[in-house]
Amino acid sequence: MDISDIFIPAPLKNAIDWASRPPNIWADKPAAIISTGGNFGGGRSQYHLRQIGIYIDIHFINKPEFFLNAFEPPAKFDADGNLIDEDAKERLKEVLVSLQAFTRRLLLQDS
């Protein structure tokens, strides 16, 4: 296993670090994490990103989680990179609906 399969990519970590300097633009923002790749590297990276996000005060939805193995048949993307897998589209929609509901709850708490 390559160590890069466990952590988020260094350029992403660097961008997050810069944006979290005062004023921290991530603080109190709702977020969802999704990943696509092979095996479970994306999933491990999600957990790493969640640890980072908690430290910089990002509010993540907990469910549903979304991991997509892009290399497992049937094809998940067409030649132009568009998501074509109907099951993945439905699961991704569930993530977005959950994020929307979570965001609304956070906004109600602030008002």
URMO-V418179 format. One record per pair of residues at least 12 apart in sequence whose C-alpha atoms are under 8 Angstrom apart, sorted by sequence separation. I is the first residue (numbers start at 1). J is the second residue. D is the distance in whole Angstrom. If there is no record, write none. Layout:
I;J;D, I;J;D
This chain:
34;46;7, 76;88;8, 33;46;6, 33;50;8, 68;88;7, 43;67;6, 42;67;7, 66;91;7, 66;92;7, 31;58;7, 33;60;8, 40;67;8, 29;57;8, 30;58;6, 31;59;6, 32;60;6, 27;56;6, 28;57;6, 29;58;5, 30;59;5, 31;60;5, 32;61;6, 40;69;8, 66;95;7, 26;56;7, 27;57;5, 28;58;5, 29;59;6, 30;60;6, 31;61;6, 38;68;8, 39;69;6, 64;94;7, 65;95;7, 26;57;7, 27;58;6, 28;59;6, 30;61;7, 34;65;7, 35;66;7, 36;67;6, 37;68;6, 38;69;5, 64;95;6, 24;56;8, 26;58;6, 33;65;7, 34;66;5, 35;67;5, 36;68;4, 37;69;5, 38;70;6, 63;95;7, 33;66;7, 34;67;6, 35;68;6, 36;69;6, 37;70;5, 38;71;6, 36;70;6, 37;71;7, 38;72;8, 64;98;8, 6;41;6, 63;98;7, 5;41;5, 6;42;8, 20;56;7, 5;42;7, 7;44;7, 8;45;5, 61;98;7, 6;44;5, 7;45;5, 8;46;8, 61;99;6, 5;44;7, 6;45;5, 5;45;7, 8;48;7, 7;48;6, 8;49;7, 61;102;7, 6;48;8, 7;49;8, 32;95;7, 32;96;8, 32;99;6, 31;99;7, 30;99;7, 30;102;7, 30;103;6, 30;106;8
